[in-house]
Amino acid sequence: MLASLKVKDYMAANKCTFTPDMDILRAIHKMLESRISGAPVIDEHGNMIGFLSEKDCMQVALNAAYQQDGAAGRVSEFMTPNVDTIDVDTPIIDVAERFLTGSYKRFPVVMDNRLVGTITRQNILRALEYISDPENTHKPGKQNTKQHVHV
C-alpha cells in the first residue's frame, strides 16, 4: 500500500525559501528559527536556483573560525547550485529509497518544474504510520507548516 501513496499527499505545502542575495547569517537564523535542515533558494522570478542546507552552512562556521572578521557573505556563496528535486506525483516508496541511499534530509518538490513544497524523511515516516495503523479512518492531508520565510 505504501507504493500507492504519492508525495503530494505528505509533502509540506508551505515552503521556506531564501534568495541568493540574502545574508547567510540571516538565512541560518531563519533555518534555526523554523527548525528545518535546509531550504530552496529562488530567484526573483520564483525559479529554484539552489538549495541551502545545514551542511552548506558548516562552511560559514569554518570561515568565521579562520577569518575572525565577522564577514559571512551571501546565500549564493554557500548554497548547492544543482539540486535534486522530487515531482509531486512520485510514489512515497521511491522517495524512501532515495533517502536511504543518499545523505539528504529533505528534497524540494516540484510540479511542472515550479517549486511547490518540500518532502522530508519525517514526512515519509508519517506515510508509513498512516498505512500501519488499522485505526486510521482518514488519510492525512498535506503538512500545513508555518515555515514560509521567503525573504
Secondary structure, DSSP 4 states (H G I P E B T S, - for coil): -GGG-BGGGTSBSS---B-TTSBHHHHHHHHHHHT-SEEEEE-TTS-EEEEEEHHHHHHHHHHHHHH-S----BGGGTSBSS---EETTSBHHHHHHHHHHS--SEEEEEETTEEEEEEEHHHHHHHHHHHH-TT--S----B--------
